[in-house]
């Protein structure tokens, strides 16, 4: 029989740890982290967990239950900036996976445990974002680890929780209630542990008493917040909001449909199916595993209903794998297959690590992230922030939620409409409709009288560029991903300085998110009959190494329709560096090029 952790296995675990570290060292792309940093600063400044809300969007039911999380990430940012916050979240995920591995007994049974751990890391990679939910996975993994021990993996005499364990869970619950709304899962897990303790009753009497005491203590600990019982009410209201906003918020949709084109989601469903088989096996072949099976069924159900809940498949199913992994190795323990599985896991981890560093992994997932903490230009409006500081603009801006938190944190003088905080379904639904529909925006504008609109073309807001057809609106600023339209009839908008658009500033247009903004600009400017701006776009793109084929397609179609030979000549000059997105796109450009009149 092999010793528990021979050097070969430790090396395999180290390779997996390297992969995890590299996956976590990625650029920020989520909208929430910036408004949490901003609110953390406001909590410090006002000495209140619920600081005043300066946004134009009014949501009376918003309760800042994340205030402790905000202070922690603000402290990390103060110490080391973006890198400090990234390292903080990396530590959270490392501890989460360490707890998972011990609960699943992956360290004890590396033959099956290492491949399962690798798959689990890849499954959770989808949610490696800087968000408070990451801390919830840590607390959840801790609760699962501690509460699975009294179950004794099916033995008839469960060991009661110790006083130290009860104290640790109580403190964790109090912290959790001030971090994220998933704190409600703490008492739920304790209740599940209570009702699933193995028989006979007499043998588990002490364990039951302690679990009952724990359940009461956890419920009381959830009230140790600045908001008391209102924290529970806020979670209930947020759950209603999430149900009503599934159509608009991507992460609330199940991991189906277009997500099935992502190989990590395919791995998720592979692990999901294997976990379902493991749960069926535990029900049929084993007794006294109700806690593990109950958690696994909850993990299967919840992870399949929402993309944001994908990590629940990993965290909640750890006790089940703690039952299954020993059975998988069984009498084969000590065989060569265990070393082969460890070596294969290590090799796969190193290959994936190399793929991550050179950028292929994130591109394969069509992710806005990349290796390294600095974000792409399209993610946050850094260039526009410089414009605001130069101009001193202080009017009322309708903006995309992604941009709101970033601009808030950097203390712009302007009044912003919203950020990614949502609590009231009605205002949130009106916000999302106005983001993409010119008519819905004008309805909102009639009530709030915006001085300007900041559009994010990388998020598909090109429809709102149609406002430029109206005499009231003018383009004051533009870069590859943002357009700033000012209202000429408002005092604030009419005084905003106008800068010449810089549609291209050295971005790599072969990156999907970068190229799509260039395509949207070409489409919108052609549709708006802005010949001078379209020509400027084409001339600036002449500095790009590659230009997506739809840019040429829109330009050539416009040039042929209007007879604009300058635009036809500029489009033809870009043809040698055309990046064909498909064979059909290439043929469409060829047909248009052939139909265009010969240049003078």
Secondary structure, DSSP 8 states (H G I E B T S, - for coil): ---TT-HHHHHHHHHHHHHHHHHHSB----SHHHHHHHHHHHHHHHT-SS-----SS--TT---TTHHHHHHHHHHHHHHHHHHHHHHHHHHHHHHHHHHHHHTTTTT-HHHHHHHHHHHHHHHGGG--SSTHHHHHHHHHHHHHHHHHTTGGG-SS-----HHHHHHHHHHHHHHTTT-GGGHHHHHHHHHHHHT--S-TGGGHHHHHHHHHHHHHHHHHTT-STTTTHHHHHHHHHHHHHHHTTTT-GGGS-S-GGGGGSHHHHHHHHHHHHHHHHHHHHHHH-SS-HHHHHHHHHHHHHHHH-GGGTHHHHHHTHHHHHHHHHHHHGGGTTSHHHHHHHHHHHHHHHHHHHHHHTTHHHHHTT-S--BSSS--TTTS-HHHHHHHHHHT--SEEE--HHHHHHHHHTT-SSEE---S----HHHHHHHHHHHH-HHHHHHHHHHH--SEEEEEGGGT-GGGGGGGGSTTEEEEEEBSSEEEEEETTSHHHHTS-----B--SS--TTSHHHHHHHHHHHHHHHHTT-HHHHHHHHHHHTTSS-EEHHHHHHHHHHHHHHT-HHHHHHHHHHGGGEE-SSHHHHHHHHHHHHHS----
